[in-house]
Amino acid sequence: MEGTTDSTGTYHILVNEDHGEETCDVVLVSSPLGDCKTADPGRDRARVVLTSYNGIASDKRFANALGFMKDDILSGCTTLLQSLMEEED
């Protein structure tokens, strides 16, 4: 089944029945942005469990955040990363 994100990057896929032990792998296919076409390794897919017999009260399931990488480094990224690494020390 395929889904398409809206302008906020949100998508909804309706699953009509319980799928027991089955899982759904959400995978990035393409980006609408010409300068942001490469899927970020490690953020290019997510697994969602499709059963209601797992202790979760809601019927809604959420995939981890997925994303594409910009082709060019944005200004300020290097400085931001350096400051974050300094805070870790």
Buried (B, 14 or more C-beta within 10 A) or exposed (E): EEEEEEEEEEEEEEEEEEEEEEEBEBEBEEBEEEEBEEBBEEBBBBEBBBEBEEEEEEEEBEBEEBBBBBEEEEEEEEEEEEEEEEEEE
